[in-house]
Amino acid sequence: MVEMRTNPDKKPSVPQFFLLSIAEVARLLHTDVERGLSQSAIPELQVEYGRNVLETGGGTSALSILAGQAFNAMVLILIMAMAVSFGIRSWIEGGVISAVILLNIVVGFLQEYSSAKTMDSLRSLASPSANLVRDGRTVVVPSAQVVPGDLVELKTGDVVPADIRLVDSMNFETDEALLTGESLPVDKDHEATWHEKQSGDPWDPRDVAIGDRVTMAFSSTTVTKGRALGIVVATGMKTEIGAIAESLSRTGVSKRTAEANEDGHVPFYRYIAMYVLKVADSIGSFLGLTVGTPLHRKLSQLAILLFFIAVIFAVVVFAANSFSTADEIVIYAVATGLSMIPASLVVCI
């Protein structure tokens, strides 16, 4: 028995199936814990929930990754410094900056391309088929046809086809390293319960780590020992592995449209506002301020901030030398500005 604190004032937006009893899960998903779903109900459920597949996009584009490495805020600042250096015929300084830029782009491209391949490999993690109980009979179907409410049989060596609330288990363990990083298999218990404590800090069921949800078996994990029977509670992009796929493929760019009035007419000024926002989005996307992960966006914001600080220091250098444009002063100003830029930060991130 596992004791957890719950907060009655903070309700999850979706059912937390790992907290529910087997009977409650079966009632919510309109299934039978012994006979499974009726075969006649499957077509309607497949239309409602869609295919049990990961929508991982159109694959990895090496060209887009290379462009992203070459045209981010940090590298653009270095390119500007390189242009100034070559402009005043400071070949050595310009060559050094060029080498730093090339190193950033090449190493960054290789690292990001390798990471992007992980996105494509998510497709291969899915189980090709699943052993289901439908109408009281065991059938084998492609995993893409599994729907919430299906009763799934699992045994050692199987790949879990969807997120499952366990109904029965015997010495059942799964390898969840791809979700949690845990190197050891997780021992599952379909009878584990959670009870509310009357004291202590408020607790949200969504705070329970994936590895602690011992009444669940998750899509794309591998059964390392034992056997189990469970009800499918989530498929496709609604699974935990689907959430990872969605976060990796999210672009962060929103579509801009002109909103109409209540009478259906769109005022002219709203078209102007829409195009202004689209231009702003394009600039933000080019500079990396509106696309990528939160870490990438913060990195781009840091680069722009450092650019303005570098400009201020360069102006100070020129002011201290009566705004002379002698080559030595320009080199000193550029060097002072570049000292503010962590040139290899992109590669480190």
Residue frames relative to the residue before (quaternion, step in Angstrom):
aa qw qx qy qz dx dy dz
M 1.0000 0.0000 0.0000 0.0000 0.00 0.00 0.00
V 0.1727 -0.7868 0.5889 0.0653 3.55 -0.90 0.99
E 0.2015 -0.7877 0.5725 0.1062 3.57 -0.80 0.98
M 0.0075 0.7845 -0.6180 0.0515 3.54 -0.92 0.99
R 0.4153 -0.6774 0.5410 0.2757 3.55 -1.24 0.49
T 0.1280 -0.7908 0.5950 0.0653 3.55 -0.99 0.84
N 0.2936 -0.7392 0.5835 0.1638 3.52 -1.20 0.62
P 0.2976 -0.8006 0.4864 0.1837 3.63 -0.22 1.17
D 0.6443 0.5369 -0.3261 0.4361 3.60 1.17 -0.44
K 0.7340 0.3549 -0.2101 0.5396 3.59 1.22 -0.29
K 0.0422 -0.8398 0.5406 -0.0273 3.56 -0.03 1.30
P 0.4877 -0.6583 0.4823 0.3100 3.59 -0.94 0.83
S 0.5141 -0.6547 0.4627 0.3051 3.57 -1.13 0.62
V 0.7546 0.2269 -0.1541 0.5962 3.59 1.23 -0.39
P 0.6181 -0.5525 0.3855 0.4050 3.61 -1.11 0.51
Q 0.2815 -0.7263 0.6014 0.1778 3.55 -0.98 0.87
F 0.2286 -0.8491 0.4596 0.1246 3.53 0.27 1.33
F 0.6175 0.5604 -0.3677 0.4117 3.61 1.03 -0.59
L 0.6566 0.4962 -0.3082 0.4772 3.59 1.24 -0.38
L 0.6523 0.5570 -0.3095 0.4105 3.57 1.15 -0.59
S 0.5296 -0.5967 0.4922 0.3482 3.52 -1.25 0.46
I 0.6696 -0.4964 0.3662 0.4136 3.55 -1.28 0.36
A 0.6528 0.5220 -0.3161 0.4488 3.57 0.96 -0.86
E 0.6529 0.5122 -0.3169 0.4593 3.60 1.00 -0.80
V 0.6410 0.5150 -0.3234 0.4683 3.59 0.99 -0.80
A 0.6598 0.5059 -0.3075 0.4628 3.58 0.93 -0.90
R 0.6519 0.5100 -0.3191 0.4616 3.58 1.01 -0.77
L 0.6691 0.5083 -0.3084 0.4459 3.60 0.90 -0.88
L 0.7667 0.3554 -0.1823 0.5026 3.58 1.00 -0.82
H 0.4113 -0.7555 0.4417 0.2548 3.59 1.30 0.26
T 0.4952 0.6314 -0.4435 0.3994 3.54 0.85 1.01
D 0.3998 -0.6849 0.5591 0.2418 3.54 -1.38 0.18
V 0.4312 -0.7391 0.4572 0.2425 3.59 -0.75 1.05
E 0.7034 0.4159 -0.2748 0.5066 3.60 1.22 -0.08
R 0.7898 0.3061 -0.1504 0.5098 3.58 0.90 -0.90
G 0.4102 -0.7205 0.4710 0.3013 3.58 1.21 -0.32
L 0.7254 -0.3937 0.3125 0.4702 3.57 -1.22 -0.45
S 0.4914 -0.6112 0.5245 0.3313 3.49 -1.30 0.36
Q 0.5454 -0.6417 0.4305 0.3248 3.57 -0.94 0.89
S 0.6332 0.5506 -0.3351 0.4285 3.58 1.08 -0.63
A 0.6643 0.5066 -0.3045 0.4576 3.61 1.18 -0.46
I 0.5066 0.6985 -0.4050 0.3022 3.59 1.21 -0.38
P 0.6604 0.5122 -0.3511 0.4222 3.69 0.73 -0.86
E 0.6659 0.4983 -0.3108 0.4600 3.59 0.93 -0.85
L 0.6623 0.4982 -0.3061 0.4685 3.60 1.00 -0.81
Q 0.6332 0.5255 -0.3375 0.4571 3.61 1.02 -0.68
V 0.6295 0.5060 -0.3316 0.4876 3.58 1.09 -0.65
E 0.6775 0.5079 -0.2907 0.4456 3.59 0.97 -0.87
Y 0.8036 0.3042 -0.1400 0.4920 3.59 0.82 -0.98
G 0.4316 -0.7050 0.4674 0.3134 3.60 1.15 -0.38
R 0.6949 -0.4668 0.3504 0.4201 3.53 -1.34 -0.04
N 0.4420 -0.6850 0.5200 0.2548 3.53 -1.14 0.70
V 0.4115 0.6765 -0.4930 0.3606 3.56 0.48 1.27
L 0.4613 -0.6518 0.5274 0.2903 3.53 -1.31 0.42
E 0.2722 -0.7588 0.5739 0.1444 3.56 -0.77 1.07
T 0.0206 0.8603 -0.5037 0.0757 3.54 0.19 1.35
G 0.6382 -0.5707 0.3326 0.3954 3.59 1.15 0.51
G 0.6934 -0.5180 0.3455 0.3627 3.52 -1.33 -0.25
G 0.6912 -0.4742 0.2898 0.4619 3.58 1.14 0.42
T 0.6305 -0.5621 0.4059 0.3489 3.48 -1.39 0.14
S 0.1670 -0.7784 0.5994 0.0837 3.58 -0.84 1.00
A 0.3627 -0.7522 0.5114 0.2028 3.56 -0.48 1.21
L 0.6393 0.5441 -0.3308 0.4311 3.58 1.02 -0.79
S 0.6728 0.4891 -0.3040 0.4644 3.59 0.93 -0.85
I 0.6309 0.5158 -0.3358 0.4723 3.58 1.05 -0.70
L 0.6475 0.5120 -0.3170 0.4671 3.58 0.98 -0.83
A 0.6479 0.5097 -0.3180 0.4684 3.58 0.99 -0.83
G 0.6461 0.5258 -0.3199 0.4514 3.56 1.02 -0.80
Q 0.6568 0.4993 -0.3086 0.4733 3.57 1.09 -0.68
A 0.7074 0.4674 -0.2664 0.4584 3.58 1.02 -0.78
F 0.7917 0.2774 -0.1329 0.5279 3.59 1.05 -0.70
N 0.3850 0.6492 -0.5696 0.3254 3.54 0.48 1.22
A 0.7212 -0.4950 0.2688 0.4033 3.54 -1.21 0.55
M 0.6695 0.5151 -0.3152 0.4325 3.60 0.88 -0.89
V 0.6914 0.4652 -0.2815 0.4758 3.59 0.88 -0.92
L 0.6150 0.5519 -0.3535 0.4384 3.61 1.03 -0.72
I 0.6228 0.5260 -0.3429 0.4668 3.60 1.03 -0.70
L 0.6580 0.4946 -0.3120 0.4744 3.58 0.97 -0.83
I 0.6269 0.5315 -0.3398 0.4573 3.61 1.04 -0.72
M 0.6299 0.5210 -0.3339 0.4694 3.60 1.02 -0.75
A 0.6567 0.4960 -0.3123 0.4745 3.59 0.96 -0.84
M 0.6277 0.5274 -0.3351 0.4643 3.58 1.03 -0.74
A 0.6515 0.5209 -0.3197 0.4494 3.58 0.95 -0.88
V 0.6441 0.5110 -0.3210 0.4702 3.59 0.99 -0.83
S 0.6572 0.5232 -0.3156 0.4413 3.58 0.92 -0.88
F 0.6856 0.4492 -0.2898 0.4942 3.57 0.91 -0.87
G 0.6003 0.5872 -0.3533 0.4125 3.58 1.13 -0.63
I 0.7396 0.3455 -0.2130 0.5369 3.59 1.08 -0.64
R 0.5077 -0.6938 0.3790 0.3425 3.57 1.34 0.40
S 0.3894 0.6689 -0.5276 0.3502 3.56 1.01 0.80
W 0.1576 -0.8632 0.4731 0.0785 3.53 0.39 1.34
I 0.6475 0.5292 -0.3361 0.4333 3.57 0.94 -0.79
E 0.6818 0.4758 -0.2921 0.4727 3.56 0.83 -0.99
G 0.6551 0.5094 -0.3117 0.4627 3.60 0.95 -0.86
G 0.6498 0.5209 -0.3148 0.4554 3.58 1.03 -0.78
V 0.6386 0.5191 -0.3266 0.4649 3.58 1.01 -0.80
I 0.6641 0.4885 -0.3088 0.4742 3.59 0.91 -0.91
S 0.6228 0.5404 -0.3412 0.4514 3.61 1.03 -0.76
A 0.6496 0.5159 -0.3145 0.4614 3.56 1.00 -0.85
V 0.6384 0.5190 -0.3244 0.4667 3.58 1.02 -0.80
I 0.6447 0.5164 -0.3202 0.4639 3.59 0.98 -0.86
L 0.6682 0.5041 -0.3012 0.4568 3.57 0.87 -0.97
L 0.6449 0.5210 -0.3190 0.4592 3.57 0.98 -0.84
N 0.6395 0.5278 -0.3179 0.4597 3.57 0.97 -0.87
I 0.6957 0.4844 -0.2839 0.4479 3.56 0.83 -1.02
V 0.6917 0.4904 -0.2928 0.4421 3.60 0.82 -0.99
V 0.7051 0.4489 -0.2749 0.4752 3.58 0.77 -1.02
G 0.6492 0.5196 -0.3166 0.4564 3.58 0.96 -0.84
F 0.6444 0.5241 -0.3202 0.4555 3.58 1.01 -0.84
L 0.6695 0.5055 -0.3069 0.4495 3.58 0.86 -0.94
Q 0.6751 0.4912 -0.3011 0.4608 3.57 0.94 -0.87
E 0.7056 0.4590 -0.2809 0.4610 3.59 0.83 -0.94
Y 0.6209 0.5356 -0.3483 0.4542 3.60 1.03 -0.68
S 0.6431 0.5110 -0.3154 0.4752 3.55 1.04 -0.80
S 0.6633 0.4962 -0.3036 0.4708 3.58 0.99 -0.83
A 0.6448 0.5357 -0.3252 0.4376 3.58 1.01 -0.81
K 0.5796 0.5830 -0.3759 0.4276 3.57 1.14 -0.55
T 0.5497 0.6059 -0.3929 0.4199 3.58 1.19 -0.51
M 0.6120 0.5595 -0.3416 0.4424 3.55 1.08 -0.76
D 0.6840 0.4758 -0.2863 0.4730 3.57 0.90 -0.90
S 0.6593 0.5358 -0.3140 0.4239 3.57 1.04 -0.77
L 0.4890 0.6608 -0.4441 0.3563 3.61 1.21 -0.24
R 0.5905 0.5864 -0.3728 0.4104 3.58 1.08 -0.63
S 0.6991 0.4899 -0.2740 0.4430 3.57 1.01 -0.86
L 0.5678 0.6103 -0.3870 0.3941 3.58 1.24 -0.22
A 0.5934 0.6053 -0.3657 0.3845 3.58 1.13 -0.55
S 0.5060 -0.6326 0.4964 0.3119 3.53 -1.18 0.66
P 0.4577 -0.7026 0.4621 0.2887 3.64 -0.88 0.83
S 0.8063 0.0516 -0.0099 0.5891 3.59 1.11 -0.61
A 0.2135 -0.7724 0.5884 0.1075 3.54 -1.29 0.35
N 0.3443 -0.7063 0.5809 0.2125 3.55 -1.15 0.73
L 0.0210 -0.8291 0.5559 -0.0561 3.55 -0.43 1.26
V 0.2879 -0.6901 0.6252 0.2235 3.50 -1.38 0.32
R 0.0989 0.7790 -0.6087 0.1136 3.55 -0.60 1.22
D 0.8282 0.0312 -0.0867 0.5528 3.55 -0.81 1.06
G 0.6894 -0.5048 0.2761 0.4401 3.58 1.09 0.71
R 0.6747 0.4529 -0.2922 0.5044 3.61 1.28 0.04
T 0.4472 -0.6814 0.5156 0.2644 3.57 -1.10 0.76
V 0.0261 0.7919 -0.6073 0.0576 3.56 -0.78 1.06
V 0.2948 -0.7230 0.5963 0.1866 3.55 -1.24 0.54
V 0.0294 0.8049 -0.5884 0.0716 3.57 -0.67 1.14
P 0.6014 -0.5283 0.4326 0.4148 3.60 -1.18 0.35
S 0.5755 -0.6282 0.3983 0.3398 3.59 -0.96 0.83
A 0.5900 0.5946 -0.3657 0.4058 3.58 1.13 -0.60
Q 0.7001 0.4672 -0.2682 0.4687 3.59 1.20 -0.48
V 0.4504 0.6751 -0.4615 0.3582 3.60 1.26 0.11
V 0.0927 -0.7953 0.5986 0.0239 3.58 -0.98 0.88
P 0.6303 -0.5140 0.4075 0.4152 3.61 -1.22 0.38
G 0.7074 0.3910 -0.3228 0.4924 3.54 -0.87 1.00
D 0.5322 0.6219 -0.4097 0.4026 3.59 1.21 -0.38
L 0.3323 -0.7117 0.5876 0.1944 3.55 -1.17 0.73
V 0.1192 -0.8338 0.5391 0.0000 3.57 -0.50 1.25
E 0.2400 -0.7380 0.6150 0.1397 3.54 -1.06 0.86
L 0.0665 -0.8038 0.5911 -0.0065 3.57 -0.86 1.01
K 0.0009 0.7788 -0.6272 0.0114 3.55 -1.15 0.73
T 0.7408 -0.4171 0.2850 0.4428 3.55 -1.32 0.24
G 0.7852 0.3021 -0.2506 0.4790 3.58 -0.89 1.01
D 0.5641 0.6052 -0.3906 0.4036 3.58 1.21 -0.30
V 0.3200 -0.6757 0.6218 0.2332 3.51 -1.32 0.47
V 0.4469 -0.7061 0.4772 0.2721 3.58 -0.68 1.08
P 0.3521 -0.7938 0.4573 0.1916 3.64 -0.57 1.10
A 0.7950 0.0301 0.0056 0.6058 3.63 1.18 -0.39
D 0.6115 -0.5023 0.4218 0.4426 3.59 -1.27 -0.01
I 0.0748 -0.8399 0.5349 -0.0542 3.55 -0.64 1.19
R 0.2710 -0.6994 0.6356 0.1830 3.56 -1.11 0.80
L 0.3953 -0.7566 0.4734 0.2174 3.56 -0.55 1.20
V 0.2495 -0.7576 0.5909 0.1211 3.53 -1.06 0.89
D 0.7758 -0.0287 0.0521 0.6282 3.55 1.09 -0.81
S 0.0495 0.8008 -0.5949 0.0489 3.59 -1.05 0.68
M 0.0637 -0.7723 0.6311 0.0334 3.54 -1.24 0.58
N 0.8237 -0.1532 0.0448 0.5441 3.57 -0.49 1.26
F 0.2953 0.8108 -0.4519 0.2262 3.53 1.10 0.80
E 0.0623 0.7824 -0.6144 0.0807 3.58 -0.85 1.06
T 0.1068 -0.7861 0.6056 0.0614 3.56 -1.15 0.68
D 0.4044 -0.6782 0.5613 0.2479 3.53 -1.22 0.60
E 0.0415 -0.8331 0.5506 -0.0317 3.59 -0.42 1.25
A 0.2143 0.8260 -0.5005 0.1459 3.57 1.20 0.52
L 0.6624 0.5182 -0.3282 0.4301 3.61 0.95 -0.78
L 0.6966 0.4378 -0.2752 0.4973 3.63 1.20 -0.38
T 0.8279 0.2437 -0.0803 0.4988 3.56 0.84 -1.00
G 0.4328 -0.6905 0.4715 0.3370 3.58 1.18 -0.47
E 0.4641 0.6828 -0.4423 0.3506 3.57 1.29 -0.01
S 0.3775 -0.7699 0.4724 0.2040 3.58 -0.67 1.09
L 0.7076 0.4339 -0.2560 0.4955 3.60 1.15 -0.53
P 0.5595 -0.5951 0.4479 0.3635 3.60 -1.09 0.61
V 0.3858 -0.7160 0.5411 0.2139 3.55 -1.19 0.65
D 0.3576 -0.7294 0.5490 0.1969 3.55 -0.83 1.06
K 0.2169 -0.8049 0.5445 0.0925 3.59 -0.69 1.11
D 0.0688 -0.7799 0.6218 0.0177 3.55 -1.20 0.64
H 0.2891 -0.7996 0.5008 0.1621 3.58 -0.31 1.23
E 0.6837 0.4838 -0.2824 0.4677 3.61 1.23 -0.34
A 0.3972 0.7235 -0.4821 0.2937 3.61 1.23 0.04
T 0.1028 -0.7991 0.5916 0.0304 3.58 -1.00 0.86
W 0.2765 -0.7317 0.6010 0.1638 3.52 -1.29 0.50
H 0.1019 -0.8016 0.5882 0.0323 3.57 -0.87 0.97
E 0.4903 -0.6664 0.4873 0.2793 3.54 -1.10 0.75
K 0.2450 -0.7428 0.6044 0.1511 3.55 -0.99 0.86
Q 0.4465 -0.7227 0.4674 0.2448 3.55 -0.96 0.85
S 0.7518 0.3037 -0.1874 0.5544 3.61 1.19 -0.34
G 0.6113 0.5540 -0.4186 0.3796 3.52 -1.31 0.27
D 0.6954 -0.4667 0.3501 0.4197 3.52 -1.38 0.09
P 0.5879 -0.5615 0.4355 0.3866 3.60 -1.15 0.55
W 0.1317 -0.8022 0.5818 0.0264 3.55 -1.04 0.81
D 0.2444 -0.7638 0.5863 0.1146 3.52 -0.98 0.93
P 0.5106 -0.6654 0.4404 0.3203 3.64 -0.76 0.94
R 0.6249 0.5553 -0.3464 0.4257 3.58 1.10 -0.60
D 0.5890 0.5825 -0.3665 0.4236 3.59 1.26 -0.22
V 0.5087 0.6376 -0.4310 0.3858 3.60 1.23 -0.19
A 0.4411 -0.7142 0.4796 0.2554 3.56 -0.70 1.08
I 0.6467 -0.5329 0.3778 0.3938 3.55 -1.19 0.59
G 0.6857 0.5107 -0.2886 0.4309 3.56 0.90 -0.91
D 0.6690 0.4953 -0.3002 0.4659 3.59 1.21 -0.38
R 0.5768 0.5798 -0.3867 0.4262 3.59 1.22 -0.15
V 0.0545 -0.8799 0.4721 -0.0009 3.52 0.57 1.27
T 0.6090 0.5332 -0.3693 0.4565 3.60 1.22 -0.09
M 0.6774 0.4791 -0.2669 0.4903 3.58 1.31 -0.03
A 0.1313 -0.7082 0.6796 0.1392 3.52 -1.39 0.42
F 0.2693 -0.8249 0.4877 0.0960 3.56 -0.73 1.09
S 0.6435 -0.5631 0.3817 0.3509 3.50 -1.16 0.78
S 0.8373 0.2041 -0.2015 0.4654 3.54 -1.14 0.91
T 0.5319 0.5724 -0.4406 0.4419 3.61 1.21 0.09
T 0.4027 -0.7309 0.5127 0.2018 3.56 -1.23 0.49
V 0.4042 -0.6907 0.5461 0.2478 3.55 -1.02 0.85
T 0.1725 -0.8227 0.5378 0.0647 3.58 -0.60 1.15
K 0.8075 -0.0017 0.0070 0.5898 3.56 1.20 -0.40
G 0.8110 0.3255 -0.2204 0.4332 3.53 -1.21 0.60
R 0.3505 -0.6962 0.5770 0.2437 3.50 -1.34 -0.32
A 0.0315 -0.8058 0.5913 -0.0087 3.56 -1.20 0.43
L 0.2099 -0.7189 0.6457 0.1491 3.49 -1.40 0.31
G 0.0897 0.8292 -0.5432 0.0965 3.59 -0.83 0.91
I 0.4400 -0.6685 0.5403 0.2599 3.52 -1.35 0.42
V 0.4210 -0.6929 0.5241 0.2606 3.59 -0.86 0.96
V 0.1115 -0.8150 0.5676 0.0355 3.58 -0.77 1.05
A 0.7975 0.0692 -0.0427 0.5978 3.62 1.20 -0.33
T 0.0877 -0.7937 0.6014 0.0261 3.56 -1.06 0.81
G 0.8290 0.2726 -0.1706 0.4576 3.55 -1.35 0.25
M 0.8400 -0.1515 0.1428 0.5011 3.53 -0.93 -0.99
K 0.5830 0.5785 -0.3746 0.4302 3.61 1.26 -0.09
T 0.5572 0.6036 -0.3900 0.4160 3.59 1.26 -0.17
E 0.6672 -0.4876 0.3650 0.4288 3.56 -1.30 0.15
I 0.6558 0.4752 -0.3193 0.4921 3.61 1.00 -0.73
G 0.6003 0.5555 -0.3509 0.4560 3.57 1.17 -0.54
A 0.6147 0.5402 -0.3413 0.4624 3.56 1.11 -0.70
I 0.6297 0.5135 -0.3300 0.4805 3.58 1.07 -0.71
A 0.6504 0.5164 -0.3147 0.4596 3.58 0.93 -0.88
E 0.6563 0.5137 -0.3116 0.4564 3.58 0.98 -0.84
S 0.6643 0.5012 -0.3132 0.4576 3.59 0.94 -0.83
L 0.6610 0.5057 -0.3112 0.4587 3.59 1.07 -0.67
S 0.7428 0.4097 -0.2214 0.4811 3.59 1.08 -0.70
R 0.4880 0.6770 -0.4382 0.3339 3.60 1.24 -0.16
T 0.2970 -0.7815 0.5279 0.1494 3.58 -0.83 1.00
G 0.3708 -0.7528 0.4733 0.2680 3.57 1.08 -0.61
V 0.5880 0.5672 -0.3738 0.4391 3.60 1.28 0.04
S 0.2210 -0.7844 0.5686 0.1120 3.59 -0.76 1.03
K 0.4486 -0.6761 0.5156 0.2753 3.56 -1.16 0.65
R 0.2730 -0.7699 0.5608 0.1351 3.55 -0.93 0.96
T 0.0236 0.7844 -0.6185 0.0390 3.53 -0.92 0.95
A 0.4598 -0.6566 0.5212 0.2930 3.55 -1.23 0.50
E 0.3156 -0.7740 0.5219 0.1703 3.58 -0.62 1.11
A 0.3625 -0.7375 0.5358 0.1939 3.52 -1.03 0.87
N 0.5407 -0.5923 0.4849 0.3490 3.55 -1.27 0.43
E 0.7283 -0.4178 0.3091 0.4466 3.54 -1.31 -0.01
D 0.6906 0.4652 -0.2821 0.4765 3.59 1.13 -0.61
G 0.5951 -0.6020 0.3497 0.4016 3.59 1.29 0.12
H 0.5762 0.5837 -0.3781 0.4294 3.61 1.28 -0.09
V 0.2589 -0.7560 0.5846 0.1405 3.57 -1.03 0.87
P 0.3721 -0.7424 0.5086 0.2275 3.63 -0.51 1.11
F 0.6176 -0.5840 0.3892 0.3550 3.55 -1.13 0.70
Y 0.6593 0.5380 -0.3250 0.4127 3.58 0.93 -0.88
R 0.6152 0.5460 -0.3598 0.4405 3.59 1.15 -0.49
Y 0.5923 0.5351 -0.3666 0.4780 3.58 1.17 -0.52
I 0.6320 0.5252 -0.3278 0.4661 3.56 1.02 -0.82
A 0.6609 0.5044 -0.3035 0.4656 3.58 0.92 -0.94
M 0.6333 0.5399 -0.3343 0.4423 3.58 1.02 -0.80
Y 0.6996 0.4625 -0.2816 0.4662 3.59 0.87 -0.93
V 0.6029 0.5398 -0.3567 0.4668 3.59 1.09 -0.64
L 0.6683 0.4912 -0.2933 0.4755 3.56 0.96 -0.87
K 0.6271 0.5281 -0.3416 0.4594 3.59 1.06 -0.69
V 0.6370 0.5093 -0.3239 0.4796 3.57 1.02 -0.79
A 0.6459 0.5119 -0.3154 0.4704 3.57 0.99 -0.85
D 0.6413 0.5157 -0.3231 0.4673 3.58 1.00 -0.78
S 0.6476 0.5202 -0.3216 0.4545 3.58 0.99 -0.82
I 0.6526 0.4962 -0.3109 0.4809 3.57 0.98 -0.85
G 0.6638 0.5048 -0.3039 0.4606 3.55 0.94 -0.89
S 0.6422 0.5095 -0.3200 0.4749 3.57 1.05 -0.75
F 0.6451 0.5263 -0.3195 0.4526 3.60 0.99 -0.86
L 0.7276 0.4091 -0.2290 0.5009 3.57 1.01 -0.82
G 0.5054 -0.6779 0.4099 0.3420 3.59 1.26 -0.10
L 0.4493 0.7143 -0.4349 0.3142 3.59 1.23 0.35
T 0.7907 0.3033 -0.1465 0.5112 3.59 1.13 -0.53
V 0.7088 0.3884 -0.2584 0.5290 3.61 1.24 0.04
G 0.6881 0.4734 -0.3497 0.4245 3.53 -1.28 0.28
T 0.6954 -0.4457 0.3562 0.4370 3.51 -1.34 -0.13
P 0.6715 -0.4747 0.3571 0.4430 3.63 -1.19 0.25
L 0.6295 0.5313 -0.3407 0.4532 3.59 1.04 -0.71
H 0.6496 0.5094 -0.3207 0.4645 3.59 0.98 -0.82
R 0.6620 0.5037 -0.3148 0.4570 3.59 0.95 -0.83
K 0.6478 0.5046 -0.3188 0.4733 3.60 0.98 -0.78
L 0.6202 0.5403 -0.3375 0.4577 3.56 1.08 -0.71
S 0.6596 0.4960 -0.3041 0.4757 3.58 0.99 -0.82
Q 0.6267 0.5219 -0.3316 0.4742 3.59 1.03 -0.74
L 0.6406 0.5167 -0.3205 0.4691 3.57 1.01 -0.82
A 0.6457 0.5312 -0.3267 0.4406 3.58 0.96 -0.85
I 0.6699 0.4874 -0.3051 0.4697 3.60 0.92 -0.85
L 0.6272 0.5256 -0.3343 0.4676 3.59 1.01 -0.77
L 0.6739 0.4832 -0.2967 0.4736 3.57 0.92 -0.90
F 0.5928 0.5667 -0.3675 0.4386 3.58 1.11 -0.62
F 0.6799 0.4730 -0.2974 0.4748 3.59 0.87 -0.89
I 0.6256 0.5157 -0.3408 0.4759 3.59 1.06 -0.68
A 0.6420 0.5196 -0.3227 0.4623 3.57 1.02 -0.81
V 0.6294 0.5264 -0.3339 0.4640 3.58 1.02 -0.79
I 0.6355 0.5283 -0.3309 0.4556 3.60 0.96 -0.82
F 0.6768 0.4811 -0.2998 0.4697 3.60 0.90 -0.89
A 0.6305 0.5226 -0.3397 0.4627 3.59 1.04 -0.73
V 0.6333 0.5188 -0.3238 0.4742 3.60 1.03 -0.79
V 0.6269 0.5308 -0.3378 0.4595 3.58 1.00 -0.77
V 0.6401 0.5214 -0.3264 0.4603 3.56 0.99 -0.84
F 0.6628 0.4892 -0.3047 0.4781 3.59 0.92 -0.88
A 0.6574 0.5142 -0.3194 0.4487 3.59 0.93 -0.84
A 0.6523 0.5199 -0.3152 0.4525 3.58 1.01 -0.77
N 0.7427 0.3328 -0.2023 0.5447 3.55 1.24 -0.42
S 0.5765 -0.6425 0.3533 0.3606 3.56 1.14 0.82
F 0.5754 -0.6343 0.3468 0.3824 3.56 1.14 0.81
S 0.2148 0.7755 -0.5488 0.2263 3.52 0.99 0.93
T 0.2790 -0.7696 0.5540 0.1515 3.58 -1.04 0.80
A 0.2545 0.7674 -0.5420 0.2292 3.58 1.12 0.56
D 0.6323 -0.5716 0.3659 0.3737 3.56 -1.09 0.73
E 0.6502 0.5303 -0.3264 0.4354 3.58 0.95 -0.85
I 0.6540 0.5063 -0.3132 0.4667 3.57 1.03 -0.79
V 0.6431 0.5191 -0.3216 0.4620 3.58 0.99 -0.85
I 0.6447 0.5146 -0.3186 0.4669 3.58 0.96 -0.88
Y 0.6526 0.5116 -0.3106 0.4646 3.57 0.94 -0.89
A 0.6574 0.5073 -0.3147 0.4599 3.60 0.97 -0.85
V 0.6556 0.5022 -0.3122 0.4696 3.59 0.95 -0.88
A 0.6566 0.5119 -0.3092 0.4595 3.58 0.95 -0.89
T 0.6400 0.5164 -0.3226 0.4686 3.56 1.03 -0.78
G 0.6633 0.4986 -0.3075 0.4657 3.57 0.98 -0.83
L 0.6745 0.5036 -0.2953 0.4518 3.57 0.95 -0.90
S 0.5788 0.5918 -0.3825 0.4105 3.57 1.12 -0.52
M 0.6376 0.5175 -0.3224 0.4709 3.58 1.25 -0.37
I 0.6768 0.4958 -0.2820 0.4653 3.60 1.23 -0.40
P 0.2971 -0.7287 0.5863 0.1922 3.62 -0.73 1.02
A 0.2977 -0.8356 0.4295 0.1691 3.54 0.19 1.36
S 0.7715 0.3441 -0.1889 0.5007 3.62 0.98 -0.75
L 0.3229 0.7721 -0.5002 0.2222 3.58 1.18 0.33
V 0.6028 0.5698 -0.3610 0.4263 3.59 1.05 -0.74
V 0.6737 0.4876 -0.2921 0.4723 3.58 0.91 -0.95
C 0.6449 0.5284 -0.3243 0.4469 3.59 0.96 -0.86
I 0.6572 0.5019 -0.3144 0.4662 3.59 0.93 -0.90
